[in-house]
Amino acid sequence: MPQIYASLTVDLNAIVANYRLLKERHAAHHVAAVVKADAYGLGMIPVARRLSQEGCHTFFVATLEEALTLRTAMPDATIYVFQGIGKGEADEFIGQAIRPVLNSMEQVAWWREAVRDKTAHAALHVDTGMCRLGLDGREVGQIDDPEQLVQDCQLVLLMSHLACASTPEHPLNEEQLALFNEVRSVFPMLATSFANSAGHFLAEGFHGDMGRPGCSLYGISPNTSLPNPMQHVVTLKGPILQLRHITQEQPVGYGATAMARPGMVLATVGLGYADGIHRIAGGEGLHGYIGEHKVPLMGRISMDMTCYDVSDVPESLLADEPYVTLIGAQQGVDTVAEICHTIGYEVFTRLGARVKRVYV
Ligand SMILES: *Cc1c(COP(=O)(O)O)cnc(C)c1O
């Protein structure tokens, strides 16, 4: 193991604190965890294990493959797959007790056929205004015997997904709620799930019987125009590979887009766009931190490295702490995302596999 390496420290206790806050906010105090995309890049299994110690036993992933991975670690968990079943996949779901989210009449038909005389459960997804997945209002209207459908498919959950929950004043929220309530009246026997992270911060009518947060568990703000109520979870650090004392003006990095001046001290840090540092952040004001010292990025972001101006950092600190922190307490994921013209979700899910995950 090399002495110094790029690391992503995940504070599992902070995830737990965020889970508790979401649960407290939720009208029914019942909250599942969305751990798709490897728990937004942070590590699905360690995150799910820790949350299960906290009494979270229901998890949502995007694909069957993710569900199978989670199942090996969590034999008793309730696992839902957002993308539902592909043709011929139902038996694999049934065999592993994985619950599909049924998104179309086609998936409903495959599932109905496969689960005859077997025990299995599923969720039904209705689209209430996002045009992504789920039955639309017309399809729901064409179901002539909802009770029979629930029985045949062994449905246990009715869900829909909010498109604009992070913008509370957006009129689509109320429209989606009204439509969801209509569909609820067709399926009064089903438990409901409506709120993503941001939905927990809308009125209670949006919560349903079970919350379904992802991003806010991981510290991403549910509403970036308000102060972030979530605890910060991730610290991303890159190792200083080399220090260079500049004696004459010289260009830095590809394209020679930045100039180092005499007297500057530059640090070459082992984190680049292959590690998920969006290349666009070069020249957009992304800084790193060494202790409390803000260190500006210099020049372009390379695949594996980036240079920082560490002239103002005391030498003793550079020797003791040969790392630059890119995401951390001083510069949270939402700030980094804004600099990169994106959202925290994309920053996290693009973090490279070679960055060592450390769990505390
Ligand atoms: C990803 C996802 C969630 C979680 O959303 P966050 O905004 O991360 O809380 C919930 N429901 C569905 C259908 C999703 O795809």
The ligand as an SDF file (V2000), in Angstrom:
LIG
                    3D

 15 15  0  0  0  0  0  0  0  0999 V2000
  -33.1720    8.3410   -7.1490 C   0  0  0  0  0  0  0  0  0  0  0  0
  -34.5700    8.2490   -6.7570 C   0  0  0  0  0  0  0  0  0  0  0  0
  -34.9850    8.6190   -5.4650 C   0  0  0  0  0  0  0  0  0  0  0  0
  -34.0860    9.3240   -4.4850 C   0  0  0  0  0  0  0  0  0  0  0  0
  -34.0270   10.6730   -4.8310 O   0  0  0  0  0  0  0  0  0  0  0  0
  -33.1600   11.7570   -4.0360 P   0  0  0  0  0  0  0  0  0  0  0  0
  -33.4500   13.0220   -4.7140 O   0  0  0  0  0  0  0  0  0  0  0  0
  -31.7300   11.3370   -4.1900 O   0  0  0  0  0  0  0  0  0  0  0  0
  -33.6000   11.7180   -2.6320 O   0  0  0  0  0  0  0  0  0  0  0  0
  -36.3010    8.3570   -5.1010 C   0  0  0  0  0  0  0  0  0  0  0  0
  -37.1730    7.8110   -5.9840 N   0  0  0  0  0  0  0  0  0  0  0  0
  -36.8220    7.4860   -7.2410 C   0  0  0  0  0  0  0  0  0  0  0  0
  -37.8290    6.9080   -8.1600 C   0  0  0  0  0  0  0  0  0  0  0  0
  -35.5100    7.7070   -7.6730 C   0  0  0  0  0  0  0  0  0  0  0  0
  -35.1720    7.4030   -8.9410 O   0  0  0  0  0  0  0  0  0  0  0  0
  1  2  1  0
  2  3  1  0
  2 14  2  0
  3  4  1  0
  3 10  2  0
  4  5  1  0
  5  6  1  0
  6  7  2  0
  6  8  1  0
  6  9  1  0
 10 11  1  0
 11 12  2  0
 12 13  1  0
 12 14  1  0
 14 15  1  0
M  END
$$$$
